Amino acid sequence: MPQLPKIALSSNKELLKRRHKRVRGKISGTAERPRLAVAKSNRFISVQLIDDVAGTTIASAHGREFSGSLGAQALEVGKAIAERAKKAGVTAAVFDRGGYAYKAQIKALADAAREGGLTF
C-alpha cells in the first residue's frame, strides 16, 4: 500500500495569523465606528482605535502605562481606551480580537471598555 505524504503541522504563530486574517476579512473601522484592535504579547497588552478608511489611529493604550499582571493590565487598558475614545468623540467601535480567543485577558479588556462607556 502506498504511503500518504506527511502534512506539516502549523505552528501556533501561523494559526494565530490565519485566525487574524479571517477576522480582519469580516470587519473594518470607519470614522464613526472605528476598529478596536487588540495586540498581545507574553508581557503586555495593547489596543488601538483605528479608522481603516482614513488609515489613522484615533486613540491607543498600552500595558506599559500600567503595572501588574497581564489580567490587571487588560482591565486598566480597557478603562483607558474607553476614556480616550470619549475624549476623541467616539462612542461605538468594532471589536477586533486579533485572532486571540475571546477569554481571559481579551474578555477582561472588552468588559472594561464596555463599562467605560464604549459600545461594540
N, CA, C and O atoms as CSV, one atom per row, in Angstrom:
chain,resi,resn,atom,element,x,y,z
A,1,MET,N,N,0.842,-1.180,0.000
A,1,MET,CA,C,0.000,0.000,0.000
A,1,MET,C,C,0.884,1.239,0.000
A,1,MET,O,O,1.800,1.336,0.817
A,2,PRO,N,N,0.629,2.199,-0.909
A,2,PRO,CA,C,1.458,3.403,-0.937
A,2,PRO,C,C,1.216,4.259,0.290
A,2,PRO,O,O,0.108,4.325,0.823
A,3,GLN,N,N,2.273,4.904,0.717
A,3,GLN,CA,C,2.186,5.741,1.907
A,3,GLN,C,C,1.796,7.159,1.519
A,3,GLN,O,O,2.287,7.697,0.527
A,4,LEU,N,N,0.904,7.764,2.311
A,4,LEU,CA,C,0.455,9.127,2.050
A,4,LEU,C,C,1.535,10.115,2.462
A,4,LEU,O,O,2.281,9.859,3.407
A,5,PRO,N,N,1.627,11.245,1.758
A,5,PRO,CA,C,2.636,12.237,2.155
A,5,PRO,C,C,2.296,12.822,3.518
A,5,PRO,O,O,1.127,12.990,3.864
A,6,LYS,N,N,3.327,13.128,4.279
A,6,LYS,CA,C,3.123,13.713,5.609
A,6,LYS,C,C,2.801,15.186,5.472
A,6,LYS,O,O,3.414,15.897,4.675
A,7,ILE,N,N,1.844,15.633,6.248
A,7,ILE,CA,C,1.449,17.031,6.239
A,7,ILE,C,C,2.074,17.703,7.446
A,7,ILE,O,O,1.935,17.239,8.578
A,8,ALA,N,N,2.761,18.796,7.189
A,8,ALA,CA,C,3.419,19.523,8.280
A,8,ALA,C,C,2.365,20.235,9.119
A,8,ALA,O,O,1.446,20.853,8.583
A,9,LEU,N,N,2.505,20.144,10.433
A,9,LEU,CA,C,1.597,20.840,11.328
A,9,LEU,C,C,1.970,22.310,11.394
A,9,LEU,O,O,3.149,22.666,11.374
A,10,SER,N,N,0.971,23.145,11.471
A,10,SER,CA,C,1.213,24.579,11.558
A,10,SER,C,C,1.605,24.954,12.975
A,10,SER,O,O,1.151,24.341,13.942
A,11,SER,N,N,2.455,25.970,13.089
A,11,SER,CA,C,2.850,26.438,14.409
A,11,SER,C,C,1.738,27.316,14.983
A,11,SER,O,O,0.836,27.738,14.259
A,12,ASN,N,N,1.808,27.580,16.256
A,12,ASN,CA,C,0.807,28.430,16.902
A,12,ASN,C,C,0.784,29.824,16.284
A,12,ASN,O,O,-0.282,30.423,16.142
A,13,LYS,N,N,1.956,30.341,15.917
A,13,LYS,CA,C,2.043,31.670,15.316
A,13,LYS,C,C,1.339,31.691,13.954
A,13,LYS,O,O,0.642,32.652,13.626
A,14,GLU,N,N,1.523,30.637,13.171
A,14,GLU,CA,C,0.857,30.557,11.877
A,14,GLU,C,C,-0.658,30.449,12.039
A,14,GLU,O,O,-1.411,31.057,11.278
A,15,LEU,N,N,-1.096,29.683,13.021
A,15,LEU,CA,C,-2.534,29.548,13.278
A,15,LEU,C,C,-3.129,30.873,13.729
A,15,LEU,O,O,-4.243,31.217,13.335
A,16,LEU,N,N,-2.397,31.623,14.554
A,16,LEU,CA,C,-2.853,32.939,15.000
A,16,LEU,C,C,-3.005,33.885,13.808
A,16,LEU,O,O,-4.003,34.597,13.698
A,17,LYS,N,N,-2.015,33.888,12.921
A,17,LYS,CA,C,-2.080,34.735,11.730
A,17,LYS,C,C,-3.274,34.368,10.862
A,17,LYS,O,O,-3.947,35.246,10.320
A,18,ARG,N,N,-3.537,33.078,10.730
A,18,ARG,CA,C,-4.667,32.612,9.927
A,18,ARG,C,C,-5.993,33.088,10.524
A,18,ARG,O,O,-6.870,33.563,9.804
A,19,ARG,N,N,-6.130,32.956,11.839
A,19,ARG,CA,C,-7.359,33.414,12.509
A,19,ARG,C,C,-7.515,34.925,12.387
A,19,ARG,O,O,-8.614,35.423,12.141
A,20,HIS,N,N,-6.404,35.659,12.561
A,20,HIS,CA,C,-6.460,37.116,12.472
A,20,HIS,C,C,-6.872,37.557,11.071
A,20,HIS,O,O,-7.671,38.482,10.922
A,21,LYS,N,N,-6.342,36.913,10.061
A,21,LYS,CA,C,-6.694,37.238,8.684
A,21,LYS,C,C,-8.180,36.979,8.436
A,21,LYS,O,O,-8.841,37.758,7.749
A,22,ARG,N,N,-8.697,35.903,8.985
A,22,ARG,CA,C,-10.109,35.569,8.824
A,22,ARG,C,C,-10.999,36.613,9.503
A,22,ARG,O,O,-12.021,37.015,8.946
A,23,VAL,N,N,-10.612,37.049,10.704
A,23,VAL,CA,C,-11.381,38.064,11.430
A,23,VAL,C,C,-11.324,39.395,10.687
A,23,VAL,O,O,-12.346,40.064,10.535
A,24,ARG,N,N,-10.133,39.783,10.221
A,24,ARG,CA,C,-9.961,41.076,9.542
A,24,ARG,C,C,-10.675,41.121,8.200
A,24,ARG,O,O,-10.991,42.204,7.707
A,25,GLY,N,N,-10.935,39.969,7.602
A,25,GLY,CA,C,-11.672,39.936,6.353
A,25,GLY,C,C,-13.128,40.299,6.525
A,25,GLY,O,O,-13.799,40.661,5.558
A,26,LYS,N,N,-13.623,40.207,7.744
A,26,LYS,CA,C,-15.039,40.432,8.007
A,26,LYS,C,C,-15.343,41.790,8.621
A,26,LYS,O,O,-16.490,42.236,8.578
A,27,ILE,N,N,-14.343,42.460,9.194
A,27,ILE,CA,C,-14.611,43.731,9.874
A,27,ILE,C,C,-13.706,44.834,9.347
A,27,ILE,O,O,-12.609,44.587,8.846
A,28,SER,N,N,-14.206,46.065,9.478
A,28,SER,CA,C,-13.434,47.233,9.079
A,28,SER,C,C,-13.937,48.417,9.891
A,28,SER,O,O,-15.120,48.486,10.227
A,29,GLY,N,N,-13.048,49.344,10.205
A,29,GLY,CA,C,-13.413,50.503,11.009
A,29,GLY,C,C,-13.634,51.739,10.167
A,29,GLY,O,O,-12.994,51.922,9.132
A,30,THR,N,N,-14.545,52.587,10.615
A,30,THR,CA,C,-14.809,53.870,9.958
A,30,THR,C,C,-14.586,54.980,10.974
A,30,THR,O,O,-14.268,54.707,12.132
A,31,ALA,N,N,-14.748,56.217,10.557
A,31,ALA,CA,C,-14.567,57.343,11.477
A,31,ALA,C,C,-15.644,57.327,12.563
A,31,ALA,O,O,-15.359,57.642,13.718
A,32,GLU,N,N,-16.883,56.961,12.202
A,32,GLU,CA,C,-17.967,56.931,13.180
A,32,GLU,C,C,-17.853,55.722,14.103
A,32,GLU,O,O,-18.170,55.805,15.290
A,33,ARG,N,N,-17.397,54.595,13.547
A,33,ARG,CA,C,-17.275,53.363,14.324
A,33,ARG,C,C,-15.928,52.704,14.014
A,33,ARG,O,O,-15.855,51.796,13.186
A,34,PRO,N,N,-14.865,53.164,14.680
A,34,PRO,CA,C,-13.524,52.637,14.387
A,34,PRO,C,C,-13.338,51.207,14.894
A,34,PRO,O,O,-14.127,50.699,15.691
A,35,ARG,N,N,-12.282,50.583,14.412
A,35,ARG,CA,C,-11.942,49.218,14.809
A,35,ARG,C,C,-11.116,49.268,16.086
A,35,ARG,O,O,-10.123,49.992,16.158
A,36,LEU,N,N,-11.521,48.503,17.089
A,36,LEU,CA,C,-10.785,48.398,18.349
A,36,LEU,C,C,-9.883,47.176,18.232
A,36,LEU,O,O,-10.319,46.055,18.492
A,37,ALA,N,N,-8.630,47.388,17.840
A,37,ALA,CA,C,-7.692,46.307,17.553
A,37,ALA,C,C,-6.855,45.976,18.775
A,37,ALA,O,O,-6.261,46.862,19.388
A,38,VAL,N,N,-6.810,44.695,19.128
A,38,VAL,CA,C,-6.079,44.221,20.299
A,38,VAL,C,C,-4.802,43.517,19.856
A,38,VAL,O,O,-4.821,42.721,18.917
A,39,ALA,N,N,-3.692,43.810,20.530
A,39,ALA,CA,C,-2.422,43.113,20.309
A,39,ALA,C,C,-1.914,42.656,21.670
A,39,ALA,O,O,-2.035,43.375,22.662
A,40,LYS,N,N,-1.350,41.465,21.708
A,40,LYS,CA,C,-0.949,40.884,22.985
A,40,LYS,C,C,0.394,40.180,22.833
A,40,LYS,O,O,0.685,39.568,21.806
A,41,SER,N,N,1.208,40.286,23.891
A,41,SER,CA,C,2.445,39.519,23.954
A,41,SER,C,C,2.466,38.811,25.303
A,41,SER,O,O,1.477,38.842,26.034
A,42,ASN,N,N,3.567,38.185,25.631
A,42,ASN,CA,C,3.658,37.494,26.917
A,42,ASN,C,C,3.738,38.464,28.095
A,42,ASN,O,O,3.451,38.085,29.230
A,43,ARG,N,N,4.131,39.726,27.827
A,43,ARG,CA,C,4.306,40.703,28.908
A,43,ARG,C,C,3.296,41.834,28.895
A,43,ARG,O,O,2.958,42.368,29.951
A,44,PHE,N,N,2.803,42.213,27.714
A,44,PHE,CA,C,1.956,43.393,27.605
A,44,PHE,C,C,0.729,43.139,26.732
A,44,PHE,O,O,0.684,42.197,25.940
A,45,ILE,N,N,-0.252,44.003,26.904
A,45,ILE,CA,C,-1.434,44.014,26.048
A,45,ILE,C,C,-1.652,45.456,25.612
A,45,ILE,O,O,-1.506,46.381,26.411
A,46,SER,N,N,-1.999,45.645,24.351
A,46,SER,CA,C,-2.231,46.996,23.862
A,46,SER,C,C,-3.455,47.005,22.965
A,46,SER,O,O,-3.879,45.967,22.456
A,47,VAL,N,N,-4.019,48.198,22.780
A,47,VAL,CA,C,-5.227,48.340,21.988
A,47,VAL,C,C,-5.191,49.681,21.261
A,47,VAL,O,O,-4.647,50.661,21.770
A,48,GLN,N,N,-5.782,49.711,20.059
A,48,GLN,CA,C,-5.847,50.935,19.263
A,48,GLN,C,C,-7.239,51.078,18.677
A,48,GLN,O,O,-7.886,50.089,18.335
A,49,LEU,N,N,-7.691,52.315,18.566
A,49,LEU,CA,C,-8.908,52.631,17.814
A,49,LEU,C,C,-8.450,53.101,16.442
A,49,LEU,O,O,-7.769,54.120,16.327
A,50,ILE,N,N,-8.819,52.362,15.402
A,50,ILE,CA,C,-8.289,52.621,14.066
A,50,ILE,C,C,-9.423,52.931,13.088
A,50,ILE,O,O,-10.415,52.206,13.013
A,51,ASP,N,N,-9.254,54.009,12.351
A,51,ASP,CA,C,-10.135,54.353,11.240
A,51,ASP,C,C,-9.494,53.779,9.984
A,51,ASP,O,O,-8.531,54.347,9.468
A,52,ASP,N,N,-10.015,52.659,9.483
A,52,ASP,CA,C,-9.412,51.984,8.337
A,52,ASP,C,C,-9.619,52.745,7.025
A,52,ASP,O,O,-8.815,52.614,6.102
A,53,VAL,N,N,-10.675,53.527,6.938
A,53,VAL,CA,C,-10.935,54.287,5.712
A,53,VAL,C,C,-9.849,55.340,5.515
A,53,VAL,O,O,-9.294,55.472,4.424
A,54,ALA,N,N,-9.551,56.087,6.578
A,54,ALA,CA,C,-8.518,57.121,6.501
A,54,ALA,C,C,-7.120,56.568,6.793
A,54,ALA,O,O,-6.121,57.211,6.471
A,55,GLY,N,N,-7.045,55.388,7.394
A,55,GLY,CA,C,-5.761,54.796,7.729
A,55,GLY,C,C,-5.074,55.480,8.894
A,55,GLY,O,O,-3.849,55.606,8.908
A,56,THR,N,N,-5.865,55.932,9.889
A,56,THR,CA,C,-5.293,56.636,11.034
A,56,THR,C,C,-5.689,55.976,12.340
A,56,THR,O,O,-6.721,55.312,12.435
A,57,THR,N,N,-4.847,56.172,13.343
A,57,THR,CA,C,-5.150,55.721,14.689
A,57,THR,C,C,-5.760,56.883,15.459
A,57,THR,O,O,-5.173,57.962,15.540
A,58,ILE,N,N,-6.935,56.658,16.021
A,58,ILE,CA,C,-7.657,57.709,16.739
A,58,ILE,C,C,-7.181,57.793,18.182
A,58,ILE,O,O,-6.950,58.886,18.700
A,59,ALA,N,N,-7.035,56.643,18.830
A,59,ALA,CA,C,-6.578,56.594,20.223
A,59,ALA,C,C,-5.910,55.252,20.467
A,59,ALA,O,O,-6.153,54.284,19.746
A,60,SER,N,N,-5.060,55.203,21.496
A,60,SER,CA,C,-4.401,53.942,21.831
A,60,SER,C,C,-4.101,53.885,23.316
A,60,SER,O,O,-4.076,54.907,24.003
A,61,ALA,N,N,-3.873,52.677,23.797
A,61,ALA,CA,C,-3.468,52.454,25.188
A,61,ALA,C,C,-2.574,51.218,25.211
A,61,ALA,O,O,-2.776,50.283,24.436
A,62,HIS,N,N,-1.589,51.220,26.098
A,62,HIS,CA,C,-0.623,50.125,26.173
A,62,HIS,C,C,-0.430,49.698,27.623
A,62,HIS,O,O,-0.528,50.513,28.541
A,63,GLY,N,N,-0.161,48.433,27.813
A,63,GLY,CA,C,0.046,47.873,29.139
A,63,GLY,C,C,1.265,48.422,29.852
A,63,GLY,O,O,1.350,48.330,31.076
A,64,ARG,N,N,2.225,48.999,29.109
A,64,ARG,CA,C,3.410,49.583,29.729
A,64,ARG,C,C,3.060,50.753,30.640
A,64,ARG,O,O,3.806,51.080,31.563
A,65,GLU,N,N,1.918,51.377,30.371
A,65,GLU,CA,C,1.493,52.519,31.179
A,65,GLU,C,C,1.019,52.088,32.571
A,65,GLU,O,O,0.903,52.917,33.474
A,66,PHE,N,N,0.749,50.808,32.738
A,66,PHE,CA,C,0.198,50.288,33.990
A,66,PHE,C,C,1.064,49.138,34.489
A,66,PHE,O,O,1.755,48.486,33.707
A,67,SER,N,N,1.022,48.898,35.777
A,67,SER,CA,C,1.809,47.795,36.337
A,67,SER,C,C,0.880,46.635,36.671
A,67,SER,O,O,-0.342,46.787,36.701
A,68,GLY,N,N,1.469,45.493,36.916
A,68,GLY,CA,C,0.691,44.335,37.310
A,68,GLY,C,C,0.748,43.226,36.274
A,68,GLY,O,O,1.479,43.295,35.286
A,69,SER,N,N,-0.051,42.205,36.539
A,69,SER,CA,C,-0.091,41.050,35.650
A,69,SER,C,C,-0.817,41.406,34.356
A,69,SER,O,O,-1.363,42.500,34.216
A,70,LEU,N,N,-0.814,40.485,33.432
A,70,LEU,CA,C,-1.465,40.710,32.148
A,70,LEU,C,C,-2.964,40.925,32.314
A,70,LEU,O,O,-3.558,41.730,31.596
A,71,GLY,N,N,-3.574,40.216,33.247
A,71,GLY,CA,C,-5.002,40.397,33.511
A,71,GLY,C,C,-5.304,41.773,34.073
A,71,GLY,O,O,-6.280,42.407,33.674
A,72,ALA,N,N,-4.474,42.241,34.997
A,72,ALA,CA,C,-4.652,43.578,35.576
A,72,ALA,C,C,-4.412,44.653,34.518
A,72,ALA,O,O,-5.116,45.661,34.479
A,73,GLN,N,N,-3.417,44.433,33.663
A,73,GLN,CA,C,-3.148,45.373,32.571
A,73,GLN,C,C,-4.345,45.457,31.629
A,73,GLN,O,O,-4.703,46.542,31.170
A,74,ALA,N,N,-4.965,44.307,31.340
A,74,ALA,CA,C,-6.106,44.279,30.426
A,74,ALA,C,C,-7.249,45.135,30.957
A,74,ALA,O,O,-7.885,45.867,30.198
A,75,LEU,N,N,-7.511,45.046,32.252
A,75,LEU,CA,C,-8.569,45.867,32.856
A,75,LEU,C,C,-8.253,47.355,32.739
A,75,LEU,O,O,-9.110,48.148,32.349
A,76,GLU,N,N,-7.032,47.727,33.075
A,76,GLU,CA,C,-6.635,49.136,33.028
A,76,GLU,C,C,-6.603,49.679,31.601
A,76,GLU,O,O,-7.007,50.816,31.356
A,77,VAL,N,N,-6.123,48.865,30.663
A,77,VAL,CA,C,-6.063,49.282,29.268
A,77,VAL,C,C,-7.480,49.464,28.721
A,77,VAL,O,O,-7.734,50.399,27.962
A,78,GLY,N,N,-8.398,48.580,29.100
A,78,GLY,CA,C,-9.789,48.711,28.672
A,78,GLY,C,C,-10.432,49.990,29.177
A,78,GLY,O,O,-11.142,50.671,28.437
A,79,LYS,N,N,-10.181,50.316,30.445
A,79,LYS,CA,C,-10.710,51.566,31.011
A,79,LYS,C,C,-10.092,52.776,30.319
A,79,LYS,O,O,-10.784,53.747,30.012
A,80,ALA,N,N,-8.784,52.709,30.077
A,80,ALA,CA,C,-8.075,53.837,29.468
A,80,ALA,C,C,-8.544,54.089,28.037
A,80,ALA,O,O,-8.711,55.243,27.640
A,81,ILE,N,N,-8.758,53.027,27.255
A,81,ILE,CA,C,-9.170,53.230,25.869
A,81,ILE,C,C,-10.588,53.778,25.808
A,81,ILE,O,O,-10.905,54.558,24.910
A,82,ALA,N,N,-11.442,53.390,26.739
A,82,ALA,CA,C,-12.803,53.931,26.777
A,82,ALA,C,C,-12.769,55.424,27.087
A,82,ALA,O,O,-13.503,56.209,26.486
A,83,GLU,N,N,-11.911,55.807,28.028
A,83,GLU,CA,C,-11.777,57.223,28.403
A,83,GLU,C,C,-11.210,58.046,27.235
A,83,GLU,O,O,-11.692,59.144,26.957
A,84,ARG,N,N,-10.200,57.517,26.564
A,84,ARG,CA,C,-9.576,58.229,25.445
A,84,ARG,C,C,-10.513,58.291,24.234
A,84,ARG,O,O,-10.475,59.245,23.458
A,85,ALA,N,N,-11.347,57.268,24.085
A,85,ALA,CA,C,-12.325,57.282,22.995
A,85,ALA,C,C,-13.364,58.372,23.226
A,85,ALA,O,O,-13.779,59.047,22.284
A,86,LYS,N,N,-13.783,58.545,24.473
A,86,LYS,CA,C,-14.742,59.609,24.797
A,86,LYS,C,C,-14.153,60.973,24.471
A,86,LYS,O,O,-14.837,61.833,23.917
A,87,LYS,N,N,-12.871,61.171,24.818
A,87,LYS,CA,C,-12.204,62.440,24.517
A,87,LYS,C,C,-12.147,62.695,23.014
A,87,LYS,O,O,-12.234,63.840,22.569
A,88,ALA,N,N,-11.999,61.617,22.231
A,88,ALA,CA,C,-11.926,61.742,20.777
A,88,ALA,C,C,-13.311,61.813,20.135
A,88,ALA,O,O,-13.427,62.004,18.924
A,89,GLY,N,N,-14.363,61.659,20.946
A,89,GLY,CA,C,-15.721,61.737,20.428
A,89,GLY,C,C,-16.245,60.434,19.851
A,89,GLY,O,O,-17.166,60.447,19.036
A,90,VAL,N,N,-15.674,59.314,20.260
A,90,VAL,CA,C,-16.091,58.004,19.766
A,90,VAL,C,C,-16.895,57.301,20.858
A,90,VAL,O,O,-16.454,57.211,22.004
A,91,THR,N,N,-18.078,56.804,20.492
A,91,THR,CA,C,-18.902,56.081,21.475
A,91,THR,C,C,-19.094,54.621,21.093
A,91,THR,O,O,-19.397,53.795,21.954
A,92,ALA,N,N,-18.921,54.285,19.799
A,92,ALA,CA,C,-19.108,52.912,19.332
A,92,ALA,C,C,-17.883,52.462,18.547
A,92,ALA,O,O,-17.210,53.267,17.904
A,93,ALA,N,N,-17.607,51.172,18.610
A,93,ALA,CA,C,-16.453,50.616,17.907
A,93,ALA,C,C,-16.769,49.203,17.432
A,93,ALA,O,O,-17.752,48.597,17.858
A,94,VAL,N,N,-15.930,48.693,16.552
A,94,VAL,CA,C,-16.000,47.313,16.095
A,94,VAL,C,C,-14.841,46.583,16.768
A,94,VAL,O,O,-13.692,47.009,16.644
A,95,PHE,N,N,-15.122,45.500,17.474
A,95,PHE,CA,C,-14.091,44.809,18.247
A,95,PHE,C,C,-13.314,43.839,17.363
A,95,PHE,O,O,-13.895,42.941,16.754
A,96,ASP,N,N,-12.001,44.025,17.296
A,96,ASP,CA,C,-11.091,43.148,16.556
A,96,ASP,C,C,-10.212,42.440,17.572
A,96,ASP,O,O,-9.265,43.024,18.100
A,97,ARG,N,N,-10.526,41.190,17.841
A,97,ARG,CA,C,-9.791,40.439,18.857
A,97,ARG,C,C,-8.426,39.978,18.379
A,97,ARG,O,O,-7.667,39.392,19.150
A,98,GLY,N,N,-8.106,40.232,17.125
A,98,GLY,CA,C,-6.772,39.957,16.618
A,98,GLY,C,C,-6.415,38.494,16.504
A,98,GLY,O,O,-5.234,38.150,16.551
A,99,GLY,N,N,-7.398,37.619,16.357
A,99,GLY,CA,C,-7.115,36.198,16.247
A,99,GLY,C,C,-7.003,35.487,17.579
A,99,GLY,O,O,-6.898,34.261,17.621
A,100,TYR,N,N,-7.025,36.241,18.672
A,100,TYR,CA,C,-6.950,35.641,20.006
A,100,TYR,C,C,-8.325,35.136,20.424
A,100,TYR,O,O,-9.345,35.680,20.002
A,101,ALA,N,N,-8.352,34.108,21.244
A,101,ALA,CA,C,-9.620,33.580,21.749
A,101,ALA,C,C,-10.263,34.607,22.667
A,101,ALA,O,O,-9.571,35.305,23.408
A,102,TYR,N,N,-11.588,34.698,22.617
A,102,TYR,CA,C,-12.307,35.666,23.443
A,102,TYR,C,C,-12.481,35.058,24.836
A,102,TYR,O,O,-13.552,34.558,25.180
A,103,LYS,N,N,-11.421,35.111,25.620
A,103,LYS,CA,C,-11.439,34.647,27.003
A,103,LYS,C,C,-10.299,35.324,27.736
A,103,LYS,O,O,-9.472,35.992,27.116
A,104,ALA,N,N,-10.248,35.161,29.030
A,104,ALA,CA,C,-9.187,35.691,29.887
A,104,ALA,C,C,-8.942,37.177,29.664
A,104,ALA,O,O,-9.836,37.988,29.903
A,105,GLN,N,N,-7.733,37.554,29.206
A,105,GLN,CA,C,-7.369,38.966,29.094
A,105,GLN,C,C,-8.192,39.705,28.039
A,105,GLN,O,O,-8.551,40.865,28.242
A,106,ILE,N,N,-8.492,39.054,26.923
A,106,ILE,CA,C,-9.251,39.708,25.854
A,106,ILE,C,C,-10.663,40.029,26.342
A,106,ILE,O,O,-11.181,41.114,26.079
A,107,LYS,N,N,-11.279,39.095,27.044
A,107,LYS,CA,C,-12.619,39.319,27.583
A,107,LYS,C,C,-12.590,40.399,28.660
A,107,LYS,O,O,-13.486,41.241,28.709
A,108,ALA,N,N,-11.578,40.387,29.521
A,108,ALA,CA,C,-11.454,41.399,30.570
A,108,ALA,C,C,-11.301,42.794,29.968
A,108,ALA,O,O,-11.910,43.750,30.447
A,109,LEU,N,N,-10.494,42.907,28.924
A,109,LEU,CA,C,-10.303,44.193,28.251
A,109,LEU,C,C,-11.624,44.672,27.645
A,109,LEU,O,O,-11.989,45.837,27.803
A,110,ALA,N,N,-12.336,43.788,26.959
A,110,ALA,CA,C,-13.599,44.163,26.325
A,110,ALA,C,C,-14.637,44.579,27.364
A,110,ALA,O,O,-15.345,45.567,27.167
A,111,ASP,N,N,-14.735,43.839,28.465
A,111,ASP,CA,C,-15.693,44.177,29.514
A,111,ASP,C,C,-15.371,45.525,30.157
A,111,ASP,O,O,-16.273,46.314,30.440
A,112,ALA,N,N,-14.089,45.785,30.386
A,112,ALA,CA,C,-13.676,47.068,30.976
A,112,ALA,C,C,-13.976,48.227,30.028
A,112,ALA,O,O,-14.387,49.300,30.471
A,113,ALA,N,N,-13.773,48.018,28.725
A,113,ALA,CA,C,-14.073,49.068,27.751
A,113,ALA,C,C,-15.577,49.339,27.710
A,113,ALA,O,O,-16.000,50.489,27.598
A,114,ARG,N,N,-16.383,48.277,27.801
A,114,ARG,CA,C,-17.841,48.444,27.821
A,114,ARG,C,C,-18.282,49.187,29.067
A,114,ARG,O,O,-19.152,50.055,28.995
A,115,GLU,N,N,-17.694,48.859,30.210
A,115,GLU,CA,C,-18.035,49.549,31.457
A,115,GLU,C,C,-17.650,51.021,31.391
A,115,GLU,O,O,-18.294,51.861,32.020
A,116,GLY,N,N,-16.607,51.337,30.634
A,116,GLY,CA,C,-16.165,52.708,30.476
A,116,GLY,C,C,-17.029,53.520,29.523
A,116,GLY,O,O,-16.824,54.726,29.384
A,117,GLY,N,N,-17.996,52.879,28.863
A,117,GLY,CA,C,-18.924,53.608,28.009
A,117,GLY,C,C,-18.783,53.327,26.521
A,117,GLY,O,O,-19.526,53.898,25.722
A,118,LEU,N,N,-17.853,52.465,26.127
A,118,LEU,CA,C,-17.671,52.147,24.717
A,118,LEU,C,C,-18.619,51.002,24.343
A,118,LEU,O,O,-18.705,50.016,25.075
A,119,THR,N,N,-19.316,51.115,23.238
A,119,THR,CA,C,-20.233,50.046,22.820
A,119,THR,C,C,-19.695,49.359,21.579
A,119,THR,O,O,-19.198,50.002,20.655
A,120,PHE,N,N,-19.805,48.025,21.580
A,120,PHE,CA,C,-19.465,47.207,20.399
A,120,PHE,C,C,-20.143,45.876,20.512
A,120,PHE,O,O,-19.995,45.031,19.630
